[in-house]
Amino acid sequence: NEAQLYYQRMSSLSDLRDARITAHEKVKKNVYMTEYEGSTKVYVNYKNTAVTVDGVTIEPRSFVRVG
């Protein structure tokens, strides 16, 4: 069941596989943002606590796609 959830979350990024990265930056300690052509952003939180960046909350050890 956990593997299935992981697969579903990762498949939400499959359309970005061939997209060009236009920016990558550290936005907080252990939190990174990658921007792709077309303005899609993916925030990755490597921390053990939730963080909020630009109004977006990223759960611990997780990612959020915006756009």
HTML snippet that shows the backbone in 3Dmol.js (N, CA, C, O; Angstrom):
<script src="https://3Dmol.org/build/3Dmol-min.js"></script>
<div id="view" style="width:600px;height:400px;position:relative"></div>
<script>
const pdb = `
ATOM      1  N   ASN A   1       0.823  -1.193   0.000  1.00  0.00           N
ATOM      2  CA  ASN A   1       0.000   0.000   0.000  1.00  0.00           C
ATOM      3  C   ASN A   1       0.868   1.259   0.000  1.00  0.00           C
ATOM      4  O   ASN A   1       0.571   2.214  -0.717  1.00  0.00           O
ATOM      5  N   GLU A   2       1.931   1.266   0.793  1.00  0.00           N
ATOM      6  CA  GLU A   2       2.827   2.423   0.845  1.00  0.00           C
ATOM      7  C   GLU A   2       3.534   2.628  -0.492  1.00  0.00           C
ATOM      8  O   GLU A   2       3.704   3.763  -0.938  1.00  0.00           O
ATOM      9  N   ALA A   3       3.939   1.552  -1.122  1.00  0.00           N
ATOM     10  CA  ALA A   3       4.591   1.640  -2.432  1.00  0.00           C
ATOM     11  C   ALA A   3       3.640   2.210  -3.478  1.00  0.00           C
ATOM     12  O   ALA A   3       4.055   2.981  -4.343  1.00  0.00           O
ATOM     13  N   GLN A   4       2.393   1.839  -3.402  1.00  0.00           N
ATOM     14  CA  GLN A   4       1.400   2.344  -4.352  1.00  0.00           C
ATOM     15  C   GLN A   4       1.211   3.855  -4.181  1.00  0.00           C
ATOM     16  O   GLN A   4       1.126   4.587  -5.168  1.00  0.00           O
ATOM     17  N   LEU A   5       1.148   4.313  -2.945  1.00  0.00           N
ATOM     18  CA  LEU A   5       1.014   5.757  -2.688  1.00  0.00           C
ATOM     19  C   LEU A   5       2.227   6.515  -3.204  1.00  0.00           C
ATOM     20  O   LEU A   5       2.094   7.585  -3.798  1.00  0.00           O
ATOM     21  N   TYR A   6       3.422   5.949  -2.973  1.00  0.00           N
ATOM     22  CA  TYR A   6       4.649   6.574  -3.455  1.00  0.00           C
ATOM     23  C   TYR A   6       4.632   6.670  -4.981  1.00  0.00           C
ATOM     24  O   TYR A   6       4.982   7.709  -5.541  1.00  0.00           O
ATOM     25  N   TYR A   7       4.233   5.608  -5.645  1.00  0.00           N
ATOM     26  CA  TYR A   7       4.174   5.598  -7.110  1.00  0.00           C
ATOM     27  C   TYR A   7       3.202   6.658  -7.617  1.00  0.00           C
ATOM     28  O   TYR A   7       3.502   7.366  -8.579  1.00  0.00           O
ATOM     29  N   GLN A   8       2.051   6.771  -6.985  1.00  0.00           N
ATOM     30  CA  GLN A   8       1.059   7.769  -7.406  1.00  0.00           C
ATOM     31  C   GLN A   8       1.605   9.181  -7.258  1.00  0.00           C
ATOM     32  O   GLN A   8       1.417  10.012  -8.146  1.00  0.00           O
ATOM     33  N   ARG A   9       2.282   9.464  -6.141  1.00  0.00           N
ATOM     34  CA  ARG A   9       2.847  10.805  -5.938  1.00  0.00           C
ATOM     35  C   ARG A   9       3.934  11.110  -6.961  1.00  0.00           C
ATOM     36  O   ARG A   9       3.980  12.212  -7.507  1.00  0.00           O
ATOM     37  N   MET A  10       4.800  10.151  -7.221  1.00  0.00           N
ATOM     38  CA  MET A  10       5.880  10.377  -8.172  1.00  0.00           C
ATOM     39  C   MET A  10       5.345  10.508  -9.599  1.00  0.00           C
ATOM     40  O   MET A  10       5.909  11.253 -10.400  1.00  0.00           O
ATOM     41  N   SER A  11       4.278   9.803  -9.921  1.00  0.00           N
ATOM     42  CA  SER A  11       3.736   9.901 -11.272  1.00  0.00           C
ATOM     43  C   SER A  11       3.146  11.286 -11.538  1.00  0.00           C
ATOM     44  O   SER A  11       2.951  11.663 -12.694  1.00  0.00           O
ATOM     45  N   SER A  12       2.861  12.045 -10.477  1.00  0.00           N
ATOM     46  CA  SER A  12       2.354  13.408 -10.665  1.00  0.00           C
ATOM     47  C   SER A  12       3.419  14.329 -11.259  1.00  0.00           C
ATOM     48  O   SER A  12       3.114  15.446 -11.676  1.00  0.00           O
ATOM     49  N   LEU A  13       4.664  13.863 -11.297  1.00  0.00           N
ATOM     50  CA  LEU A  13       5.763  14.646 -11.868  1.00  0.00           C
ATOM     51  C   LEU A  13       6.197  14.138 -13.236  1.00  0.00           C
ATOM     52  O   LEU A  13       7.113  14.698 -13.838  1.00  0.00           O
ATOM     53  N   SER A  14       5.554  13.088 -13.737  1.00  0.00           N
ATOM     54  CA  SER A  14       6.031  12.438 -14.962  1.00  0.00           C
ATOM     55  C   SER A  14       6.040  13.366 -16.175  1.00  0.00           C
ATOM     56  O   SER A  14       6.874  13.198 -17.065  1.00  0.00           O
ATOM     57  N   ASP A  15       5.139  14.335 -16.230  1.00  0.00           N
ATOM     58  CA  ASP A  15       5.118  15.238 -17.374  1.00  0.00           C
ATOM     59  C   ASP A  15       6.304  16.214 -17.366  1.00  0.00           C
ATOM     60  O   ASP A  15       6.549  16.905 -18.355  1.00  0.00           O
ATOM     61  N   LEU A  16       7.028  16.266 -16.261  1.00  0.00           N
ATOM     62  CA  LEU A  16       8.190  17.159 -16.176  1.00  0.00           C
ATOM     63  C   LEU A  16       9.486  16.459 -16.593  1.00  0.00           C
ATOM     64  O   LEU A  16      10.544  17.087 -16.637  1.00  0.00           O
ATOM     65  N   ARG A  17       9.408  15.199 -16.889  1.00  0.00           N
ATOM     66  CA  ARG A  17      10.593  14.398 -17.195  1.00  0.00           C
ATOM     67  C   ARG A  17      11.480  15.044 -18.259  1.00  0.00           C
ATOM     68  O   ARG A  17      12.704  15.048 -18.126  1.00  0.00           O
ATOM     69  N   ASP A  18      10.875  15.584 -19.304  1.00  0.00           N
ATOM     70  CA  ASP A  18      11.643  16.185 -20.393  1.00  0.00           C
ATOM     71  C   ASP A  18      11.647  17.711 -20.360  1.00  0.00           C
ATOM     72  O   ASP A  18      12.185  18.352 -21.262  1.00  0.00           O
ATOM     73  N   ALA A  19      11.048  18.293 -19.321  1.00  0.00           N
ATOM     74  CA  ALA A  19      10.982  19.752 -19.221  1.00  0.00           C
ATOM     75  C   ALA A  19      12.348  20.303 -18.802  1.00  0.00           C
ATOM     76  O   ALA A  19      13.082  19.683 -18.033  1.00  0.00           O
ATOM     77  N   ARG A  20      12.656  21.464 -19.323  1.00  0.00           N
ATOM     78  CA  ARG A  20      13.915  22.124 -18.997  1.00  0.00           C
ATOM     79  C   ARG A  20      13.812  22.799 -17.632  1.00  0.00           C
ATOM     80  O   ARG A  20      12.818  23.465 -17.341  1.00  0.00           O
ATOM     81  N   ILE A  21      14.823  22.631 -16.805  1.00  0.00           N
ATOM     82  CA  ILE A  21      14.890  23.308 -15.511  1.00  0.00           C
ATOM     83  C   ILE A  21      15.368  24.733 -15.750  1.00  0.00           C
ATOM     84  O   ILE A  21      16.405  24.958 -16.374  1.00  0.00           O
ATOM     85  N   THR A  22      14.598  25.692 -15.246  1.00  0.00           N
ATOM     86  CA  THR A  22      14.958  27.099 -15.444  1.00  0.00           C
ATOM     87  C   THR A  22      15.534  27.732 -14.177  1.00  0.00           C
ATOM     88  O   THR A  22      16.163  28.788 -14.240  1.00  0.00           O
ATOM     89  N   ALA A  23      15.318  27.081 -13.017  1.00  0.00           N
ATOM     90  CA  ALA A  23      15.880  27.587 -11.764  1.00  0.00           C
ATOM     91  C   ALA A  23      15.920  26.465 -10.738  1.00  0.00           C
ATOM     92  O   ALA A  23      15.089  25.557 -10.747  1.00  0.00           O
ATOM     93  N   HIS A  24      16.897  26.550  -9.863  1.00  0.00           N
ATOM     94  CA  HIS A  24      16.999  25.615  -8.734  1.00  0.00           C
ATOM     95  C   HIS A  24      17.663  26.384  -7.606  1.00  0.00           C
ATOM     96  O   HIS A  24      18.763  26.914  -7.763  1.00  0.00           O
ATOM     97  N   GLU A  25      16.985  26.440  -6.463  1.00  0.00           N
ATOM     98  CA  GLU A  25      17.558  27.215  -5.371  1.00  0.00           C
ATOM     99  C   GLU A  25      17.164  26.662  -4.010  1.00  0.00           C
ATOM    100  O   GLU A  25      16.126  26.022  -3.841  1.00  0.00           O
ATOM    101  N   LYS A  26      18.033  26.935  -3.053  1.00  0.00           N
ATOM    102  CA  LYS A  26      17.756  26.625  -1.662  1.00  0.00           C
ATOM    103  C   LYS A  26      16.914  27.772  -1.125  1.00  0.00           C
ATOM    104  O   LYS A  26      17.350  28.923  -1.151  1.00  0.00           O
ATOM    105  N   VAL A  27      15.706  27.472  -0.638  1.00  0.00           N
ATOM    106  CA  VAL A  27      14.832  28.533  -0.152  1.00  0.00           C
ATOM    107  C   VAL A  27      14.831  28.635   1.369  1.00  0.00           C
ATOM    108  O   VAL A  27      14.499  29.685   1.919  1.00  0.00           O
ATOM    109  N   LYS A  28      15.196  27.569   2.043  1.00  0.00           N
ATOM    110  CA  LYS A  28      15.393  27.513   3.485  1.00  0.00           C
ATOM    111  C   LYS A  28      16.352  26.361   3.734  1.00  0.00           C
ATOM    112  O   LYS A  28      16.645  25.584   2.825  1.00  0.00           O
ATOM    113  N   LYS A  29      16.833  26.253   4.942  1.00  0.00           N
ATOM    114  CA  LYS A  29      17.714  25.134   5.265  1.00  0.00           C
ATOM    115  C   LYS A  29      16.960  23.816   5.003  1.00  0.00           C
ATOM    116  O   LYS A  29      15.891  23.574   5.563  1.00  0.00           O
ATOM    117  N   ASN A  30      17.541  22.980   4.145  1.00  0.00           N
ATOM    118  CA  ASN A  30      16.981  21.674   3.781  1.00  0.00           C
ATOM    119  C   ASN A  30      15.674  21.752   3.000  1.00  0.00           C
ATOM    120  O   ASN A  30      14.914  20.784   2.971  1.00  0.00           O
ATOM    121  N   VAL A  31      15.404  22.889   2.368  1.00  0.00           N
ATOM    122  CA  VAL A  31      14.217  23.049   1.528  1.00  0.00           C
ATOM    123  C   VAL A  31      14.660  23.663   0.207  1.00  0.00           C
ATOM    124  O   VAL A  31      15.331  24.695   0.186  1.00  0.00           O
ATOM    125  N   TYR A  32      14.280  23.022  -0.895  1.00  0.00           N
ATOM    126  CA  TYR A  32      14.724  23.456  -2.218  1.00  0.00           C
ATOM    127  C   TYR A  32      13.534  23.626  -3.154  1.00  0.00           C
ATOM    128  O   TYR A  32      12.499  22.978  -2.998  1.00  0.00           O
ATOM    129  N   MET A  33      13.707  24.512  -4.128  1.00  0.00           N
ATOM    130  CA  MET A  33      12.698  24.745  -5.144  1.00  0.00           C
ATOM    131  C   MET A  33      13.350  24.569  -6.509  1.00  0.00           C
ATOM    132  O   MET A  33      14.409  25.132  -6.788  1.00  0.00           O
ATOM    133  N   THR A  34      12.699  23.780  -7.348  1.00  0.00           N
ATOM    134  CA  THR A  34      13.126  23.639  -8.736  1.00  0.00           C
ATOM    135  C   THR A  34      12.004  24.156  -9.612  1.00  0.00           C
ATOM    136  O   THR A  34      10.854  23.740  -9.473  1.00  0.00           O
ATOM    137  N   GLU A  35      12.343  25.074 -10.527  1.00  0.00           N
ATOM    138  CA  GLU A  35      11.356  25.623 -11.453  1.00  0.00           C
ATOM    139  C   GLU A  35      11.627  25.066 -12.838  1.00  0.00           C
ATOM    140  O   GLU A  35      12.774  24.987 -13.279  1.00  0.00           O
ATOM    141  N   TYR A  36      10.560  24.682 -13.514  1.00  0.00           N
ATOM    142  CA  TYR A  36      10.653  24.111 -14.854  1.00  0.00           C
ATOM    143  C   TYR A  36      10.046  25.063 -15.861  1.00  0.00           C
ATOM    144  O   TYR A  36       9.251  25.931 -15.499  1.00  0.00           O
ATOM    145  N   GLU A  37      10.416  24.907 -17.133  1.00  0.00           N
ATOM    146  CA  GLU A  37       9.817  25.741 -18.168  1.00  0.00           C
ATOM    147  C   GLU A  37       8.303  25.596 -18.065  1.00  0.00           C
ATOM    148  O   GLU A  37       7.786  24.514 -17.785  1.00  0.00           O
ATOM    149  N   GLY A  38       7.623  26.672 -18.288  1.00  0.00           N
ATOM    150  CA  GLY A  38       6.182  26.686 -18.126  1.00  0.00           C
ATOM    151  C   GLY A  38       5.759  27.122 -16.738  1.00  0.00           C
ATOM    152  O   GLY A  38       4.569  27.126 -16.423  1.00  0.00           O
ATOM    153  N   SER A  39       6.725  27.492 -15.899  1.00  0.00           N
ATOM    154  CA  SER A  39       6.497  28.060 -14.568  1.00  0.00           C
ATOM    155  C   SER A  39       6.071  27.059 -13.499  1.00  0.00           C
ATOM    156  O   SER A  39       5.678  27.476 -12.409  1.00  0.00           O
ATOM    157  N   THR A  40       6.133  25.772 -13.765  1.00  0.00           N
ATOM    158  CA  THR A  40       5.854  24.785 -12.726  1.00  0.00           C
ATOM    159  C   THR A  40       6.994  24.780 -11.724  1.00  0.00           C
ATOM    160  O   THR A  40       8.164  24.773 -12.105  1.00  0.00           O
ATOM    161  N   LYS A  41       6.647  24.781 -10.432  1.00  0.00           N
ATOM    162  CA  LYS A  41       7.652  24.731  -9.373  1.00  0.00           C
ATOM    163  C   LYS A  41       7.421  23.486  -8.523  1.00  0.00           C
ATOM    164  O   LYS A  41       6.283  23.095  -8.265  1.00  0.00           O
ATOM    165  N   VAL A  42       8.515  22.875  -8.098  1.00  0.00           N
ATOM    166  CA  VAL A  42       8.445  21.747  -7.179  1.00  0.00           C
ATOM    167  C   VAL A  42       9.292  22.098  -5.965  1.00  0.00           C
ATOM    168  O   VAL A  42      10.497  22.325  -6.077  1.00  0.00           O
ATOM    169  N   TYR A  43       8.644  22.141  -4.800  1.00  0.00           N
ATOM    170  CA  TYR A  43       9.321  22.399  -3.537  1.00  0.00           C
ATOM    171  C   TYR A  43       9.569  21.057  -2.861  1.00  0.00           C
ATOM    172  O   TYR A  43       8.660  20.234  -2.763  1.00  0.00           O
ATOM    173  N   VAL A  44      10.793  20.832  -2.396  1.00  0.00           N
ATOM    174  CA  VAL A  44      11.148  19.597  -1.702  1.00  0.00           C
ATOM    175  C   VAL A  44      11.624  19.940  -0.307  1.00  0.00           C
ATOM    176  O   VAL A  44      12.511  20.774  -0.124  1.00  0.00           O
ATOM    177  N   ASN A  45      11.025  19.288   0.674  1.00  0.00           N
ATOM    178  CA  ASN A  45      11.352  19.513   2.070  1.00  0.00           C
ATOM    179  C   ASN A  45      12.071  18.271   2.611  1.00  0.00           C
ATOM    180  O   ASN A  45      11.461  17.211   2.751  1.00  0.00           O
ATOM    181  N   TYR A  46      13.348  18.404   2.909  1.00  0.00           N
ATOM    182  CA  TYR A  46      14.130  17.299   3.457  1.00  0.00           C
ATOM    183  C   TYR A  46      14.121  17.289   4.986  1.00  0.00           C
ATOM    184  O   TYR A  46      14.741  16.425   5.605  1.00  0.00           O
ATOM    185  N   LYS A  47      13.425  18.241   5.588  1.00  0.00           N
ATOM    186  CA  LYS A  47      13.388  18.356   7.048  1.00  0.00           C
ATOM    187  C   LYS A  47      12.397  17.354   7.648  1.00  0.00           C
ATOM    188  O   LYS A  47      11.596  16.752   6.934  1.00  0.00           O
ATOM    189  N   ASN A  48      12.467  17.191   8.952  1.00  0.00           N
ATOM    190  CA  ASN A  48      11.538  16.327   9.676  1.00  0.00           C
ATOM    191  C   ASN A  48      10.336  17.082  10.214  1.00  0.00           C
ATOM    192  O   ASN A  48       9.538  16.529  10.971  1.00  0.00           O
ATOM    193  N   THR A  49      10.203  18.357   9.825  1.00  0.00           N
ATOM    194  CA  THR A  49       9.066  19.178  10.224  1.00  0.00           C
ATOM    195  C   THR A  49       8.519  19.885   8.991  1.00  0.00           C
ATOM    196  O   THR A  49       9.246  20.117   8.025  1.00  0.00           O
ATOM    197  N   ALA A  50       7.247  20.222   9.029  1.00  0.00           N
ATOM    198  CA  ALA A  50       6.619  20.937   7.922  1.00  0.00           C
ATOM    199  C   ALA A  50       7.177  22.359   7.846  1.00  0.00           C
ATOM    200  O   ALA A  50       7.549  22.947   8.862  1.00  0.00           O
ATOM    201  N   VAL A  51       7.228  22.903   6.624  1.00  0.00           N
ATOM    202  CA  VAL A  51       7.659  24.288   6.418  1.00  0.00           C
ATOM    203  C   VAL A  51       6.691  24.966   5.458  1.00  0.00           C
ATOM    204  O   VAL A  51       6.019  24.308   4.664  1.00  0.00           O
ATOM    205  N   THR A  52       6.631  26.295   5.545  1.00  0.00           N
ATOM    206  CA  THR A  52       5.813  27.071   4.616  1.00  0.00           C
ATOM    207  C   THR A  52       6.722  28.027   3.866  1.00  0.00           C
ATOM    208  O   THR A  52       7.498  28.768   4.470  1.00  0.00           O
ATOM    209  N   VAL A  53       6.620  28.004   2.547  1.00  0.00           N
ATOM    210  CA  VAL A  53       7.412  28.864   1.668  1.00  0.00           C
ATOM    211  C   VAL A  53       6.463  29.473   0.647  1.00  0.00           C
ATOM    212  O   VAL A  53       5.721  28.754  -0.021  1.00  0.00           O
ATOM    213  N   ASP A  54       6.483  30.792   0.525  1.00  0.00           N
ATOM    214  CA  ASP A  54       5.627  31.494  -0.441  1.00  0.00           C
ATOM    215  C   ASP A  54       4.163  31.063  -0.315  1.00  0.00           C
ATOM    216  O   ASP A  54       3.461  30.931  -1.318  1.00  0.00           O
ATOM    217  N   GLY A  55       3.708  30.844   0.918  1.00  0.00           N
ATOM    218  CA  GLY A  55       2.320  30.468   1.149  1.00  0.00           C
ATOM    219  C   GLY A  55       2.013  28.999   0.904  1.00  0.00           C
ATOM    220  O   GLY A  55       0.856  28.587   0.997  1.00  0.00           O
ATOM    221  N   VAL A  56       3.018  28.211   0.596  1.00  0.00           N
ATOM    222  CA  VAL A  56       2.848  26.780   0.319  1.00  0.00           C
ATOM    223  C   VAL A  56       3.427  25.987   1.479  1.00  0.00           C
ATOM    224  O   VAL A  56       4.587  26.181   1.840  1.00  0.00           O
ATOM    225  N   THR A  57       2.639  25.099   2.065  1.00  0.00           N
ATOM    226  CA  THR A  57       3.125  24.253   3.146  1.00  0.00           C
ATOM    227  C   THR A  57       3.585  22.921   2.573  1.00  0.00           C
ATOM    228  O   THR A  57       2.856  22.257   1.836  1.00  0.00           O
ATOM    229  N   ILE A  58       4.808  22.545   2.926  1.00  0.00           N
ATOM    230  CA  ILE A  58       5.388  21.287   2.466  1.00  0.00           C
ATOM    231  C   ILE A  58       5.565  20.408   3.696  1.00  0.00           C
ATOM    232  O   ILE A  58       6.258  20.780   4.643  1.00  0.00           O
ATOM    233  N   GLU A  59       4.948  19.261   3.673  1.00  0.00           N
ATOM    234  CA  GLU A  59       5.030  18.332   4.799  1.00  0.00           C
ATOM    235  C   GLU A  59       6.455  17.803   4.939  1.00  0.00           C
ATOM    236  O   GLU A  59       7.246  17.885   4.000  1.00  0.00           O
ATOM    237  N   PRO A  60       6.781  17.261   6.114  1.00  0.00           N
ATOM    238  CA  PRO A  60       8.135  16.735   6.322  1.00  0.00           C
ATOM    239  C   PRO A  60       8.478  15.627   5.332  1.00  0.00           C
ATOM    240  O   PRO A  60       7.644  14.776   5.026  1.00  0.00           O
ATOM    241  N   ARG A  61       9.720  15.648   4.833  1.00  0.00           N
ATOM    242  CA  ARG A  61      10.243  14.613   3.936  1.00  0.00           C
ATOM    243  C   ARG A  61       9.311  14.389   2.744  1.00  0.00           C
ATOM    244  O   ARG A  61       9.015  13.251   2.380  1.00  0.00           O
ATOM    245  N   SER A  62       8.854  15.490   2.142  1.00  0.00           N
ATOM    246  CA  SER A  62       7.869  15.416   1.066  1.00  0.00           C
ATOM    247  C   SER A  62       8.134  16.512   0.037  1.00  0.00           C
ATOM    248  O   SER A  62       9.112  17.253   0.125  1.00  0.00           O
ATOM    249  N   PHE A  63       7.243  16.590  -0.929  1.00  0.00           N
ATOM    250  CA  PHE A  63       7.346  17.625  -1.962  1.00  0.00           C
ATOM    251  C   PHE A  63       5.955  18.122  -2.306  1.00  0.00           C
ATOM    252  O   PHE A  63       4.955  17.447  -2.057  1.00  0.00           O
ATOM    253  N   VAL A  64       5.909  19.329  -2.891  1.00  0.00           N
ATOM    254  CA  VAL A  64       4.667  19.926  -3.378  1.00  0.00           C
ATOM    255  C   VAL A  64       4.917  20.501  -4.758  1.00  0.00           C
ATOM    256  O   VAL A  64       5.899  21.208  -4.983  1.00  0.00           O
ATOM    257  N   ARG A  65       4.030  20.195  -5.664  1.00  0.00           N
ATOM    258  CA  ARG A  65       4.091  20.755  -7.018  1.00  0.00           C
ATOM    259  C   ARG A  65       3.123  21.938  -7.080  1.00  0.00           C
ATOM    260  O   ARG A  65       1.979  21.843  -6.636  1.00  0.00           O
ATOM    261  N   VAL A  66       3.600  23.048  -7.636  1.00  0.00           N
ATOM    262  CA  VAL A  66       2.787  24.232  -7.809  1.00  0.00           C
ATOM    263  C   VAL A  66       2.785  24.583  -9.287  1.00  0.00           C
ATOM    264  O   VAL A  66       3.840  24.833  -9.870  1.00  0.00           O
ATOM    265  N   GLY A  67       1.621  24.604  -9.887  1.00  0.00           N
ATOM    266  CA  GLY A  67       1.509  24.928 -11.303  1.00  0.00           C
ATOM    267  C   GLY A  67       1.448  23.729 -12.195  1.00  0.00           C
ATOM    268  O   GLY A  67       1.353  23.872 -13.414  1.00  0.00           O
TER     269      GLY A  67
END
`;
const viewer = $3Dmol.createViewer("view");
viewer.addModel(pdb, "pdb");
viewer.setStyle({}, {cartoon: {color: "spectrum"}});
viewer.zoomTo();
viewer.render();
</script>
